[in-house]
Amino acid sequence: MGMELEKQENTEVFKLTPGDLDHLFRRSGLIGNKLSPFRYDAEQAAISSPSEYFKALAESPRLNQVAGCLLEPDLKIEFYRGGAGTADETYYVLLSKPDQAVAAQFVNSGGEYLVLLFDDWASYLEWWSQIYVSTGIGSYQAVFPKVMDTEVLICALHCIDIYRRSYMESMLDYSGDLNLSLTIQDYVDLLKRAVVSRDKRWLLPTLLELTPGLKSSDIALKPEHIKQLEELGFAAESESVLTLDERSRIMGTEFITGWMGGLGVQATALIKGEECSLSRVFLAPTAFANHLISFETGSGGEGRFRHQASTAEELKQTLGKWMETLQKAVGGLAAAKTAEPKMKFCGQCGSKIRSGKKFCTNCGKAV
């Protein structure tokens, strides 16, 4: 991870080795849940010692907050970053309902865990936006004015990539003329090549590679999707020839000059004991706008998307409301979760302790 993790107000930074997680289980007494990226290894914990990093966390008054977020989160948000030449990066943001704390968990080049603990979502969002979000400009023209089929988005991003490709080819040929026309068959063939390439220097493959579950979803291009490109101003079709139109040229130039990479995001929670996706979004910041794309399922099971181009402040407001919606969904699961008998671990010997027990039945230590 290439960012600087400077301690700031409302934030604590902790470093842990992989083996420290077993000691975090033992010290906190938590058993963990399916949403957590971590699992307890009792045998390893019995023969290993915590690192010096763990001492700082063990002595911190925020130990239980960190343990609750990492080991028994109520909401997990996965971030996948890449595209436009940026380094690939994967990290988690974990929230636990007992308080408003938010833990962002990264892995550094040495394989150690870096945990940033924020007081609340607003504090995390302020930090996150300074790293990943463009300031943007106001009054960005609406691109997709309504909810549309995901296939339309794929076709539109492909048009943007074709413009970028033509622009770069003209540079290599020392030519000022751009070839903006191609047959429908060539358009489709090039799209297939883009999908299987997994080349995140291009916008469409970046969308498909970074957005969890999107590439494996049921995507079926139809003539009507090509037709909608004309209505949106991306391309015009005539006699089986597709010519890129104004919107492709404008956004193609935007992504040539100011694309800052992409972020695929998925929020999940436990529903009836199983991890289920609550929301999937893709963010593509440029120097002009933060393009936020959210995905949903239509009444007939078809994939749909919404698009919003916003400034940094507008994006933070949108993501604030997004979190409120997620927390309401998680809050609805509280009764089912608390009704289940909960098992913990003894902080001294690591044996399992059922809910309601005041002493460890193995070593006798008071719980």
C-alpha positions as CSV (number, residue, x, y, z in Angstrom):
1,M,0.0,0.0,0.0
2,G,1.6,3.3,-1.2
3,M,-0.3,5.8,0.9
4,E,1.0,7.7,4.0
5,L,-0.9,6.6,7.1
6,E,-0.5,9.7,9.2
7,K,-2.3,9.8,12.5
8,Q,-4.9,12.5,12.5
9,E,-7.8,13.6,14.7
10,N,-10.5,11.0,15.4
11,T,-8.1,8.3,14.1
12,E,-5.9,5.6,15.6
13,V,-3.4,3.6,13.6
14,F,-2.3,0.1,14.7
15,K,0.0,-2.5,13.1
16,L,-0.3,-6.2,13.6
17,T,1.3,-9.4,12.3
18,P,-0.8,-12.2,11.0
19,G,-0.1,-14.2,14.2
20,D,-1.3,-11.3,16.3
21,L,-4.9,-11.9,15.2
22,D,-5.0,-15.2,17.1
23,H,-4.0,-13.3,20.3
24,L,-6.6,-10.6,19.5
25,F,-9.2,-13.4,19.5
26,R,-8.0,-14.7,22.9
27,R,-7.6,-11.3,24.5
28,S,-11.1,-10.1,23.4
29,G,-12.8,-13.4,24.0
30,L,-14.6,-13.1,20.6
31,I,-15.3,-16.1,18.5
32,G,-15.6,-14.3,15.2
33,N,-18.2,-14.5,12.5
34,K,-18.5,-15.4,8.8
35,L,-18.2,-11.8,7.7
36,S,-14.8,-11.4,9.3
37,P,-11.7,-11.9,7.0
38,F,-10.0,-13.6,10.0
39,R,-10.3,-17.1,11.6
40,Y,-9.0,-18.2,15.0
41,D,-6.3,-20.8,15.1
42,A,-6.2,-22.1,18.7
43,E,-3.1,-24.3,18.1
44,Q,-1.1,-21.5,16.7
45,A,-2.1,-19.2,19.4
46,A,-1.0,-21.7,22.1
47,I,2.6,-22.0,20.7
48,S,3.2,-18.4,19.5
49,S,3.8,-15.1,21.2
50,P,2.3,-11.7,20.2
51,S,4.6,-9.3,18.4
52,E,5.7,-5.9,19.8
53,Y,3.0,-4.3,17.6
54,F,0.3,-6.1,19.5
55,K,1.4,-4.6,22.8
56,A,0.4,-1.1,21.7
57,L,-3.1,-2.4,20.8
58,A,-3.4,-4.5,24.0
59,E,-2.7,-1.4,26.1
60,S,-5.0,0.8,24.1
61,P,-8.5,1.7,25.4
62,R,-9.7,1.0,21.9
63,L,-8.8,-2.7,21.9
64,N,-12.4,-3.9,22.1
65,Q,-13.4,-1.5,19.3
66,V,-10.7,-2.9,17.0
67,A,-11.5,-6.5,18.0
68,G,-15.3,-6.0,17.4
69,C,-14.7,-4.5,13.9
70,L,-12.1,-7.0,12.8
71,L,-13.5,-10.2,14.3
72,E,-17.2,-9.8,14.5
73,P,-18.2,-7.0,12.0
74,D,-21.9,-6.4,11.2
75,L,-21.0,-4.8,7.9
76,K,-18.1,-5.4,5.6
77,I,-17.1,-3.2,2.6
78,E,-14.5,-4.5,0.2
79,F,-12.5,-2.0,-1.9
80,Y,-10.7,-3.0,-5.1
81,R,-8.5,-0.3,-6.7
82,G,-6.7,-0.3,-10.0
83,G,-6.9,1.1,-13.6
84,A,-5.2,3.9,-15.5
85,G,-1.8,2.7,-14.4
86,T,-2.4,2.9,-10.6
87,A,-1.2,0.0,-8.5
88,D,-3.7,-2.7,-7.7
89,E,-4.9,-2.5,-4.1
90,T,-7.5,-4.5,-2.0
91,Y,-8.6,-3.5,1.5
92,Y,-11.6,-3.9,3.9
93,V,-13.7,-1.4,5.8
94,L,-15.4,-3.1,8.8
95,L,-18.1,-1.8,11.1
96,S,-19.6,-3.2,14.3
97,K,-23.0,-2.1,15.7
98,P,-22.1,-1.7,19.4
99,D,-20.6,1.7,18.5
100,Q,-20.0,3.9,15.5
101,A,-16.3,3.0,15.0
102,V,-15.0,2.2,11.5
103,A,-11.9,0.0,11.0
104,A,-10.1,0.2,7.6
105,Q,-7.8,-2.8,7.3
106,F,-4.9,-2.9,4.8
107,V,-2.0,-5.2,4.1
108,N,1.4,-3.6,3.6
109,S,4.3,-4.9,1.4
110,G,5.7,-6.9,4.3
111,G,2.4,-8.8,4.8
112,E,1.6,-7.0,8.0
113,Y,-1.9,-5.7,8.8
114,L,-2.4,-1.9,9.1
115,V,-5.6,-1.0,10.9
116,L,-6.9,2.6,10.9
117,L,-9.7,3.1,13.5
118,F,-12.0,6.0,12.9
119,D,-14.6,7.4,15.3
120,D,-17.4,7.2,12.7
121,W,-18.1,6.9,9.0
122,A,-17.9,10.7,8.5
123,S,-14.3,10.7,9.8
124,Y,-13.4,7.8,7.6
125,L,-15.1,9.3,4.6
126,E,-13.2,12.6,5.1
127,W,-9.8,10.7,5.2
128,W,-10.7,8.4,2.3
129,S,-11.9,11.3,0.0
130,Q,-8.5,13.1,0.4
131,I,-6.8,10.1,-1.2
132,Y,-9.2,8.6,-3.7
133,V,-11.5,11.4,-4.8
134,S,-11.2,14.2,-7.3
135,T,-12.2,17.8,-6.4
136,G,-14.2,17.8,-9.7
137,I,-16.1,20.7,-11.3
138,G,-19.7,21.7,-10.8
139,S,-22.6,21.4,-13.3
140,Y,-21.3,18.3,-15.1
141,Q,-23.8,17.4,-17.8
142,A,-25.9,14.3,-17.0
143,V,-24.7,11.4,-19.1
144,F,-27.2,8.7,-18.2
145,P,-30.4,10.5,-17.1
146,K,-32.3,7.4,-15.9
147,V,-31.8,3.9,-14.6
148,M,-30.7,1.7,-17.6
149,D,-29.6,-1.8,-18.5
150,T,-26.0,-2.6,-17.5
151,E,-25.4,-3.5,-21.2
152,V,-25.8,0.1,-22.1
153,L,-23.1,1.1,-19.7
154,I,-20.8,-1.5,-21.1
155,C,-21.4,-0.3,-24.7
156,A,-20.9,3.4,-23.7
157,L,-17.6,2.7,-21.9
158,H,-16.4,0.7,-24.9
159,C,-17.1,3.8,-27.0
160,I,-14.9,5.9,-24.7
161,D,-12.1,3.3,-25.0
162,I,-12.4,3.2,-28.8
163,Y,-12.0,7.0,-28.9
164,R,-8.9,6.7,-26.6
165,R,-7.6,4.0,-28.8
166,S,-8.1,6.0,-32.0
167,Y,-6.5,9.1,-30.4
168,M,-3.4,7.1,-29.4
169,E,-3.1,5.5,-32.8
170,S,-3.3,8.9,-34.5
171,M,-0.4,10.0,-32.3
172,L,1.7,7.0,-33.3
173,D,1.0,7.7,-37.0
174,Y,1.8,11.4,-36.5
175,S,-1.7,12.1,-37.9
176,G,-4.2,14.7,-36.7
177,D,-7.1,12.7,-38.1
178,L,-9.0,10.3,-35.9
179,N,-10.8,7.3,-37.3
180,L,-14.1,7.3,-35.4
181,S,-16.0,4.9,-37.6
182,L,-16.1,1.1,-37.5
183,T,-18.5,-1.7,-38.5
184,I,-20.9,-3.1,-35.9
185,Q,-19.1,-6.4,-36.3
186,D,-15.7,-4.8,-35.6
187,Y,-17.2,-3.0,-32.6
188,V,-18.5,-6.3,-31.1
189,D,-15.3,-8.2,-31.8
190,L,-13.2,-5.4,-30.2
191,L,-15.6,-5.5,-27.2
192,K,-15.0,-9.2,-26.8
193,R,-11.3,-8.7,-26.9
194,A,-11.5,-6.0,-24.3
195,V,-13.5,-8.1,-21.9
196,V,-11.1,-11.1,-22.0
197,S,-8.0,-8.9,-21.9
198,R,-8.4,-7.9,-18.2
199,D,-6.2,-4.9,-19.2
200,K,-7.0,-2.2,-16.6
201,R,-5.3,0.5,-18.7
202,W,-8.7,0.6,-20.4
203,L,-12.0,1.7,-18.8
204,L,-14.3,-1.2,-19.7
205,P,-12.0,-4.0,-18.5
206,T,-11.3,-2.0,-15.3
207,L,-15.1,-1.8,-14.6
208,L,-15.5,-5.5,-15.1
209,E,-12.4,-6.6,-13.2
210,L,-12.9,-4.3,-10.2
211,T,-16.6,-4.5,-9.6
212,P,-17.3,-7.7,-7.6
213,G,-19.6,-10.1,-9.4
214,L,-20.2,-8.0,-12.5
215,K,-18.1,-10.0,-14.9
216,S,-19.9,-13.3,-13.9
217,S,-23.4,-11.8,-14.2
218,D,-25.7,-12.5,-17.0
219,I,-24.8,-9.9,-19.7
220,A,-26.5,-10.1,-23.1
221,L,-25.9,-7.4,-25.7
222,K,-28.8,-6.7,-28.0
223,P,-29.4,-4.3,-31.0
224,E,-31.5,-2.1,-28.7
225,H,-28.5,-1.4,-26.5
226,I,-26.5,-0.1,-29.6
227,K,-29.6,2.0,-30.5
228,Q,-29.6,3.6,-27.1
229,L,-26.0,4.8,-27.7
230,E,-27.4,7.0,-30.3
231,E,-30.1,8.5,-28.0
232,L,-27.3,9.2,-25.4
233,G,-25.0,10.9,-27.9
234,F,-22.3,8.2,-27.8
235,A,-22.5,6.9,-31.4
236,A,-24.6,7.0,-34.6
237,E,-25.4,3.9,-36.6
238,S,-25.9,3.9,-40.4
239,E,-25.8,0.8,-42.7
240,S,-24.0,-1.4,-40.1
241,V,-21.4,1.3,-39.5
242,L,-21.0,2.9,-36.0
243,T,-19.5,6.4,-35.8
244,L,-18.5,7.8,-32.5
245,D,-20.5,10.9,-31.6
246,E,-20.0,14.0,-29.3
247,R,-20.4,12.3,-26.0
248,S,-17.7,9.7,-26.8
249,R,-15.4,12.4,-27.9
250,I,-16.0,14.6,-24.8
251,M,-15.7,11.7,-22.3
252,G,-12.9,10.1,-24.3
253,T,-10.9,13.3,-23.9
254,E,-11.7,13.5,-20.3
255,F,-10.4,10.0,-19.6
256,I,-7.3,10.6,-21.7
257,T,-6.3,13.7,-19.8
258,G,-7.5,13.1,-16.3
259,W,-8.5,9.6,-15.3
260,M,-7.3,8.7,-11.8
261,G,-8.1,5.0,-11.8
262,G,-11.1,3.0,-10.6
263,L,-12.6,1.6,-7.4
264,G,-14.9,-1.4,-7.2
265,V,-16.8,-1.5,-4.0
266,Q,-19.1,-4.2,-2.4
267,A,-21.0,-4.0,0.9
268,T,-22.0,-7.3,2.5
269,A,-23.8,-8.4,5.7
270,L,-24.9,-11.6,7.4
271,I,-28.4,-12.6,6.4
272,K,-29.7,-15.8,8.0
273,G,-26.2,-16.7,8.9
274,E,-24.8,-16.3,5.3
275,E,-22.8,-13.5,3.8
276,C,-25.0,-11.6,1.3
277,S,-24.3,-8.6,-0.9
278,L,-26.2,-5.4,-0.1
279,S,-24.7,-3.0,-2.6
280,R,-22.1,-2.9,-5.4
281,V,-20.7,0.4,-6.9
282,F,-17.9,1.5,-9.2
283,L,-16.1,4.8,-8.9
284,A,-14.0,6.4,-11.7
285,P,-12.6,9.8,-10.7
286,T,-11.3,12.1,-13.3
287,A,-10.1,15.7,-13.1
288,F,-13.6,16.8,-14.1
289,A,-15.9,14.6,-12.0
290,N,-16.3,11.5,-9.8
291,H,-18.2,9.0,-11.9
292,L,-20.2,6.9,-9.4
293,I,-22.0,3.9,-10.8
294,S,-24.3,1.8,-8.7
295,F,-25.7,-1.5,-9.7
296,E,-29.1,-3.0,-8.9
297,T,-31.4,-5.8,-10.1
298,G,-34.5,-5.1,-12.1
299,S,-38.0,-6.7,-11.5
300,G,-37.2,-9.3,-14.1
301,G,-33.8,-10.1,-12.7
302,E,-31.9,-8.0,-15.3
303,G,-28.9,-6.0,-14.3
304,R,-29.5,-2.2,-14.1
305,F,-27.3,0.8,-13.2
306,R,-27.5,4.4,-12.1
307,H,-24.8,7.0,-12.8
308,Q,-23.9,10.2,-11.0
309,A,-21.1,12.6,-11.9
310,S,-20.3,14.7,-8.8
311,T,-17.8,16.9,-7.1
312,A,-16.0,15.7,-4.0
313,E,-18.5,17.3,-1.6
314,E,-21.4,15.9,-3.6
315,L,-19.9,12.4,-3.5
316,K,-19.4,12.6,0.2
317,Q,-23.0,13.5,0.7
318,T,-24.1,10.6,-1.5
319,L,-21.9,8.1,0.3
320,G,-23.1,9.4,3.6
321,K,-26.7,8.6,2.6
322,W,-25.5,5.2,1.2
323,M,-24.1,4.3,4.6
324,E,-27.3,5.3,6.3
325,T,-29.2,2.9,4.0
326,L,-26.7,0.1,4.7
327,Q,-26.9,0.6,8.5
328,K,-30.7,0.5,8.3
329,A,-30.4,-2.9,6.5
330,V,-28.0,-4.2,9.1
331,G,-30.0,-2.8,12.0
332,G,-33.0,-4.9,10.8
333,L,-30.9,-8.0,11.5
334,A,-30.2,-7.2,15.2
335,A,-33.0,-9.2,16.7
336,A,-32.1,-12.4,14.8
337,K,-28.4,-12.0,15.7
338,T,-28.8,-11.4,19.4
339,A,-31.2,-14.2,19.8
340,E,-28.6,-16.8,18.9
341,P,-26.5,-18.3,21.8
342,K,-23.0,-16.9,21.5
343,M,-19.8,-18.7,22.3
344,K,-16.6,-16.9,23.4
345,F,-13.0,-17.9,24.3
346,C,-11.2,-17.8,27.6
347,G,-8.6,-15.1,27.6
348,Q,-6.1,-17.3,29.5
349,C,-6.3,-20.8,28.0
350,G,-8.3,-20.2,24.8
351,S,-11.0,-22.8,25.6
352,K,-14.5,-22.2,24.4
353,I,-17.0,-20.6,26.9
354,R,-20.7,-20.6,26.3
355,S,-22.8,-17.6,26.9
356,G,-23.9,-17.2,30.5
357,K,-20.9,-18.9,32.0
358,K,-19.0,-16.9,34.7
359,F,-16.0,-19.2,34.8
360,C,-13.9,-21.1,32.3
361,T,-14.7,-24.8,32.8
362,N,-11.1,-25.7,31.7
363,C,-8.9,-23.5,33.8
364,G,-11.3,-21.9,36.2
365,K,-10.5,-18.3,35.3
366,A,-13.3,-15.8,35.9
367,V,-14.9,-14.5,32.7
